[in-house]
Amino acid sequence: MAPKRDAPQPKEASVPKRMRTAAPSQTSIANKLSVLETASPARDTPPTTPRDHPACDDPDYSSTPSTDTLPSTCPPIASDVPAPKETVSSHLEESPNPPPKPTTSNNPFPSSVIPGTIATVGPPPDSRLFDPERISTCPEPLLKRIEVLSSYSNGDANTFALGHILPCATWGITDPYEDRSKILCNPKTNEPVNIWILGHITNTWFMKDGAPDSQCSVTVLPLSTRIGQYANTLLSKFSNPTLPPNEYDRGLIRAVRWQSPRSGGVSTLFNSIYDAREVLKTKSSMKKLDISYLEKRALVLLETHFNRYRQKDENGRWTISRTQFELQAIYLLQDPCLPDSDHNTDSGLRRHHPRYLSKSYTHSHIQQKHLWGIRLNAYPSSTPWNVNHVEIIHHRNLFPPNTTPFESDVFVNHIHFRIVFDRYRHQYNRSQASYLFVCLGNHGRAINIWPENDMDAILEALIMYPRPPSQLPTTSDLFPD
């Protein structure tokens, strides 16, 4: 049964709000096609009105958002995108209206702040100042792209990078056709604000028991610690009552969305996922991807709305208001970063942590370098590559009792790994641990993992049996440049 949309949400599964949003004017969007890198910052917020179910808005019965935002209408943002000034000048002749002048101040906020607007949160941090370790794997062309995307602002399309939202954006109003009182909107147009969030994926949730769950979520680590803190400040300040600062906050940003109709029924898997690894252009001209591409540490651009929902207080009254980012689209910018090796010894055992390997990279290196391990992904038994190196046999796990296996028996170069990973125990039963069991030959160990989907913990538990020291592969053998 689908969860109630007006009920209070668990800590790790806040319910995304459903709504229909009108597409921005195609004429106004066309005027912005040539000014991608220089559009002035702005912030918008779509409105919604309360209903019988106060915790959510009207559901969009398709998993693909109906709004056609700037990625669907803007010029391509290629990996070799030139400097902003060059791009603007090359497009000026194509634009019927002159582009807006870029903001000359780092603080676009008005001197007088209107209560209930984005400006009340205070000046945002500079979104172009990235944490070095979070962009260390990005090549120069990609860095140019994310610099453009991180400071993007297009008022006509109501699309803004986080940190550049229209200062006067506030909760929308109810018009004769739609209730937008629960969506952050542009007060001039009452259209929902599209917020772009850049970050590396840390967690995703789409499926339950092999079928689309009633809701999905994507959590990312933003490229700037301060942007992550700013996002959580937005969530706090726009809640009622205001939430206190979270001293344990890690700066992660989570976007959620309903996959099921509000009235119940069959959930539809979210499918607004696009391949922007080479270029970001119109949605209709970009290749669609499935959720298997959303791997941990992949660099993505999330397109979201900012909305609010109600919760019951201790007396059972709908007096509490909470906020969230609602997922609209996902653009894949970069696959998980290049491999990083870490070698140590523990009781005579050699460990290796292939933390940043993509599936294709893992496949090729297992074949070419005869690696003694494999990244733990749910590879299908029909995977079309050399199964002499790795063979996966499904559904042969017995430990622990009542476990839903994530992986199963694995043979790597004739070394037998028996792996049991209960990925559902926490989400469904709310226990405080999941289990991973790795058996090497006749030896093995059980490991509690928290959270249950932490790939690092899984990789950490994969032990590789050593060869004689003289035969051990070097780092260059395992991961050549």
C-alpha positions in Angstrom: 0.0 0.0 0.0 1.3 3.4 -0.9 2.3 5.6 2.0 0.0 8.4 3.0 1.2 11.6 1.5 0.1 13.8 4.4 1.6 11.6 7.1 4.9 12.5 8.8 7.8 11.1 7.0 10.6 8.9 8.5 14.0 10.4 8.8 15.4 8.5 5.8 12.3 8.4 3.7 10.6 11.8 3.6 7.7 11.7 1.2 8.1 13.8 -1.9 5.2 16.0 -2.8 3.3 15.5 -6.0 2.2 18.3 -8.2 1.6 19.3 -11.8 3.5 22.3 -13.0 2.9 24.3 -16.1 5.7 24.4 -18.7 7.4 27.8 -19.0 6.6 29.9 -22.0 8.4 28.7 -25.1 8.8 32.3 -26.3 10.4 33.5 -23.1 12.7 30.4 -23.0 13.8 31.1 -26.6 15.0 34.5 -25.6 17.4 32.8 -23.1 19.0 30.3 -25.5 22.0 32.5 -26.2 22.9 33.5 -22.7 23.5 30.3 -20.8 26.7 31.4 -19.0 25.7 35.1 -18.3 22.1 34.9 -17.2 21.5 36.9 -14.0 20.8 35.0 -10.8 17.2 34.6 -9.8 15.0 32.5 -7.6 11.5 31.2 -8.2 9.0 29.3 -6.2 5.7 27.6 -7.4 2.6 28.0 -5.2 0.1 25.3 -4.1 -3.1 25.3 -2.0 -4.1 23.1 0.9 -6.4 20.1 0.2 -8.0 17.2 1.9 -4.6 15.6 2.2 -2.5 18.5 3.5 0.8 16.8 3.2 1.1 16.7 -0.6 0.1 18.2 -3.8 -1.7 16.9 -6.9 0.2 13.9 -8.2 1.8 13.8 -11.6 0.7 10.4 -12.9 3.7 10.1 -15.1 7.1 9.4 -13.6 8.5 11.9 -16.2 8.0 15.5 -15.0 5.7 17.5 -17.3 7.7 20.7 -17.0 10.1 21.4 -19.9 12.9 23.3 -18.3 16.0 24.9 -19.6 17.9 21.7 -20.5 15.1 21.1 -23.0 15.5 24.4 -24.7 19.0 25.8 -24.1 22.0 25.5 -26.4 24.2 22.5 -25.9 26.7 22.7 -23.0 29.5 20.6 -24.5 32.6 19.3 -22.7 34.7 21.8 -24.6 32.4 24.7 -23.8 34.3 28.1 -24.4 34.5 30.8 -21.9 31.2 32.5 -21.1 32.0 35.8 -23.0 32.8 33.9 -26.2 29.6 31.9 -26.0 27.4 34.9 -25.5 28.9 36.9 -28.3 28.6 34.0 -30.7 24.8 33.7 -30.0 23.8 37.3 -29.8 22.7 37.4 -33.4 20.3 34.5 -32.8 18.5 35.9 -29.8 15.5 38.2 -30.6 16.0 40.0 -27.3 19.2 41.2 -25.8 20.4 39.1 -22.8 20.1 40.4 -19.3 23.1 42.1 -17.9 25.0 39.9 -15.5 24.9 40.8 -11.9 27.8 43.0 -10.9 27.7 42.2 -7.2 28.2 38.9 -5.5 25.2 39.7 -3.4 22.0 40.0 -5.6 19.7 40.4 -2.6 17.7 43.6 -2.2 18.4 45.9 0.8 14.9 45.4 2.0 14.0 41.7 2.6 10.4 40.6 2.2 9.3 38.0 4.8 8.8 34.5 3.4 11.1 34.9 0.5 14.5 33.3 -0.4 16.2 36.5 0.6 15.3 35.9 4.3 17.7 33.0 4.4 20.6 35.5 3.7 23.2 35.7 1.0 24.2 32.3 -0.4 27.8 31.2 -0.7 29.7 31.5 -4.0 28.6 28.4 -5.8 31.7 28.5 -8.0 34.0 27.8 -5.1 34.3 24.1 -5.1 36.0 21.8 -2.5 39.2 20.6 -4.3 38.7 17.0 -3.4 35.2 16.9 -4.9 36.4 18.0 -8.3 39.8 16.4 -8.3 38.6 13.7 -10.9 37.0 16.2 -13.3 39.0 17.0 -16.5 39.4 20.6 -17.5 36.5 20.5 -20.1 34.1 19.2 -17.4 35.3 21.8 -14.9 34.3 24.5 -17.4 30.9 22.9 -17.8 30.2 22.7 -14.0 31.4 26.2 -13.5 28.7 27.3 -16.0 26.1 25.0 -14.5 26.8 26.0 -10.9 26.2 29.7 -11.5 23.3 29.3 -14.0 20.4 31.7 -13.8 17.6 32.0 -16.3 14.6 34.0 -15.1 12.5 33.4 -18.2 12.7 29.7 -17.8 12.5 29.9 -14.0 15.7 27.8 -13.8 18.5 28.6 -11.3 21.5 26.9 -9.8 21.3 26.4 -6.1 22.8 29.6 -4.6 21.4 31.7 -7.4 17.6 31.4 -6.8 15.5 34.5 -7.3 15.7 36.4 -4.0 12.0 37.3 -4.1 10.9 33.7 -4.8 8.3 32.6 -2.3 5.4 30.1 -1.9 3.0 30.3 -4.8 -0.6 31.2 -4.7 -3.8 29.5 -5.8 -5.1 30.4 -9.2 -8.3 29.2 -10.9 -6.5 26.2 -12.3 -3.8 25.1 -9.9 -2.9 25.2 -6.3 0.8 26.2 -5.9 0.7 27.3 -2.3 3.1 24.5 -1.4 5.7 25.1 -4.2 8.4 27.8 -4.3 7.5 30.1 -7.2 8.4 33.2 -9.1 5.9 35.8 -7.7 5.7 37.6 -11.0 4.5 34.5 -12.9 3.4 32.1 -10.2 5.5 29.5 -12.0 7.5 26.9 -10.1 11.2 27.5 -9.7 13.5 24.9 -11.1 16.6 24.5 -9.0 19.8 22.8 -10.3 21.9 20.9 -7.8 25.4 19.5 -8.8 26.9 16.6 -6.8 28.2 13.1 -6.6 25.6 10.4 -5.9 25.9 8.9 -2.4 22.6 6.9 -2.4 19.6 6.1 -4.6 16.3 4.5 -3.9 13.9 3.5 -6.7 12.9 -0.2 -6.3 11.3 -2.4 -3.6 11.0 -6.1 -3.9 11.9 -5.9 -7.6 9.2 -3.4 -8.5 9.1 0.5 -8.5 8.5 1.7 -4.9 5.8 4.3 -4.2 8.6 6.9 -3.9 12.1 7.4 -5.1 15.0 9.4 -3.9 18.6 10.5 -4.9 21.1 11.8 -2.4 24.2 13.7 -3.6 27.3 15.2 -2.1 27.4 18.8 -3.5 30.7 20.1 -5.0 30.9 22.7 -2.2 30.5 22.1 1.5 29.0 25.6 1.9 26.4 24.9 -0.8 25.4 21.8 1.1 25.0 23.8 4.3 23.0 26.5 2.4 20.6 23.8 1.1 20.0 22.5 4.6 19.5 26.1 5.8 16.8 26.5 3.2 15.1 23.4 4.4 15.3 24.6 8.0 14.2 28.2 7.5 11.2 27.4 5.3 9.9 24.8 7.8 7.3 25.8 10.4 8.3 25.8 13.1 11.8 26.5 12.0 14.2 23.6 12.5 17.3 24.2 14.7 20.7 23.8 13.0 21.9 20.2 12.8 25.4 20.0 14.2 25.7 16.5 12.7 24.7 17.6 9.2 27.1 16.2 6.6 26.0 18.6 3.9 24.2 16.0 1.8 21.3 17.0 -0.4 18.4 14.6 -0.9 15.7 15.0 -3.6 12.6 12.8 -3.5 9.6 12.1 -5.8 6.4 10.0 -5.8 6.4 7.2 -8.3 2.8 6.2 -7.5 -0.5 8.0 -8.2 -2.0 9.8 -5.2 -5.1 7.7 -5.3 -3.0 4.5 -5.2 -2.3 2.0 -7.9 0.7 0.8 -9.8 3.9 2.8 -9.4 5.8 3.9 -12.5 9.5 3.9 -12.4 11.0 7.4 -12.6 12.5 7.7 -16.1 13.5 11.3 -16.5 17.2 10.5 -16.6 19.4 11.9 -19.4 22.9 11.3 -20.7 24.7 14.7 -20.5 28.2 13.2 -20.3 29.2 14.9 -23.6 26.7 17.7 -23.9 23.7 19.1 -22.1 21.0 20.1 -24.6 17.2 19.7 -25.1 15.7 16.8 -23.3 14.1 15.6 -26.5 17.5 15.3 -28.2 19.3 13.7 -25.3 19.6 9.9 -24.8 17.5 8.6 -21.9 19.2 6.3 -19.4 17.9 3.8 -16.9 18.5 3.8 -13.2 21.5 1.4 -13.5 23.6 4.4 -14.6 23.1 6.2 -11.3 26.0 4.6 -9.6 27.6 5.8 -6.4 30.0 8.7 -6.9 28.7 9.5 -10.4 28.5 13.2 -11.0 25.0 14.4 -11.8 22.9 17.5 -12.1 19.6 17.2 -10.3 16.7 19.4 -11.5 14.3 19.9 -8.6 11.4 21.9 -7.2 11.3 23.2 -3.6 8.1 22.4 -1.9 6.5 21.9 1.5 4.2 19.3 3.1 2.4 19.0 6.4 3.0 16.7 9.4 0.9 16.1 12.5 1.9 17.4 15.8 1.8 15.4 19.1 -1.9 16.2 19.3 -2.7 14.8 15.9 -3.2 18.2 14.3 -1.7 19.3 10.9 0.3 22.2 12.4 3.8 21.2 11.3 5.2 22.2 7.9 8.4 20.6 6.5 10.2 21.3 3.2 12.0 19.2 0.6 13.6 19.1 -2.8 11.3 17.3 -5.3 13.1 15.5 -8.1 12.2 16.6 -11.6 15.1 15.2 -13.8 18.6 13.8 -13.5 21.4 14.6 -15.9 24.5 12.3 -15.8 27.6 14.4 -16.3 30.4 11.9 -15.4 30.6 8.2 -14.5 32.1 7.2 -11.2 35.6 8.7 -11.0 38.8 6.9 -11.8 40.1 4.0 -9.6 42.0 4.6 -6.5 43.9 1.7 -4.9 44.7 1.1 -1.3 46.9 -1.8 -0.3 47.6 -3.0 3.2 48.0 -6.3 5.0 45.9 -7.8 7.7 46.7 -11.2 9.2 48.5 -12.2 6.0 45.6 -11.2 3.8 45.9 -8.7 1.0 43.1 -6.2 0.5 42.3 -4.1 -2.4 39.5 -1.5 -2.6 38.5 -0.8 -6.3 36.2 2.0 -5.1 35.7 4.0 -8.2 35.4 1.4 -10.9 32.6 1.5 -13.4 31.1 -1.8 -14.5 32.8 -1.7 -17.9 36.2 -0.8 -16.4 35.9 -3.6 -13.9 35.0 -6.1 -16.7 37.9 -5.1 -18.9 40.5 -5.2 -16.1 39.4 -8.5 -14.7 39.9 -9.9 -18.1 43.2 -8.2 -18.9 44.9 -8.1 -15.5 43.4 -11.2 -13.9 42.4 -9.3 -10.8 41.6 -11.2 -7.7 38.4 -9.3 -6.9 35.4 -7.6 -8.4 33.2 -4.7 -7.5 30.1 -6.0 -5.9 27.2 -5.2 -8.3 24.2 -7.3 -9.1 25.6 -8.5 -12.4 23.1 -10.6 -14.4 24.2 -14.2 -15.0 23.9 -13.4 -18.8 26.6 -10.7 -18.7 28.2 -10.8 -22.2 31.9 -11.0 -21.2 34.4 -13.6 -20.2 32.8 -15.6 -17.4 35.9 -17.7 -16.9 37.2 -15.0 -14.6 34.0 -14.3 -12.7 30.9 -16.4 -12.4 27.9 -15.4 -10.4 25.3 -17.9 -9.1 22.1 -16.4 -7.8 19.9 -17.3 -4.8 22.2 -19.8 -3.0 22.7 -17.9 0.2 21.8 -19.2 3.7 23.2 -16.6 6.1 21.8 -14.9 8.1 18.3 -16.2 8.5 15.5 -14.2 6.7 18.0 -12.4 4.6 17.2 -10.9 1.2 20.4 -11.4 -0.8 21.9 -8.6 -2.7 24.7 -10.7 -4.2 25.6 -14.4 -4.1 28.3 -16.8 -4.8 31.2 -15.3 -6.7 34.2 -17.1 -8.2 37.3 -15.0 -9.0 40.2 -16.8 -10.6 39.0 -20.0 -8.9 38.8 -18.3 -5.6 35.3 -18.8 -4.0 33.6 -15.8 -2.4 30.2 -16.5 -0.9 28.5 -13.1 -0.3 25.2 -12.4 1.4 24.0 -8.8 1.7 20.7 -7.9 3.2 20.0 -4.6 1.6 16.3 -4.4 2.7 16.6 -5.1 6.4 17.0 -1.4 7.3 14.5 0.2 4.9 11.7 -2.3 5.5 12.2 -3.5 9.1 13.9 -0.4 10.5 16.6 -2.4 12.1 20.0 -0.8 12.9 22.1 -3.1 10.8 22.3 -5.0 7.6 24.6 -8.0 7.0 27.3 -8.9 4.7 28.9 -12.3 4.8 32.1 -13.0 2.8 33.4 -16.5 2.7 36.9 -17.1 1.3 37.3 -20.9 0.8 36.4 -22.3 4.2 37.0 -19.0 6.0 34.6 -16.1 6.3 33.3 -13.4 8.5 30.0 -11.6 9.1 30.0 -7.8 9.2 27.4 -5.3 10.3 27.0 -2.5 7.9 25.5 0.9 8.5 24.0 2.3 6.4 23.2 -0.9 4.5 23.9 0.5 1.1 27.4 1.9 1.8 29.4 0.4 -1.1 32.7 1.3 0.7 31.8 -1.1 3.5 30.9 -3.8 1.0 34.2 -3.3 -0.8 36.1 -3.2 2.5 34.8 -6.7 3.3 35.9 -8.2 0.0 39.2 -9.9 0.9 41.6 -11.0 -1.8 43.7 -14.1 -1.2 47.5 -13.3 -1.6 49.9 -14.8 -4.0 53.6 -15.1 -3.0 55.1 -11.6 -2.6 57.2 -12.0 -5.7 54.0 -12.6 -7.7 51.9 -9.8 -6.3 50.8 -7.3 -8.9 52.0 -3.8 -8.6 49.8 -0.7 -8.5 50.7 0.0 -12.1 49.7 -3.5 -13.1 46.3 -3.1 -11.5 45.5 0.4 -12.5 47.7 1.6 -15.4 47.4 5.3 -16.4 
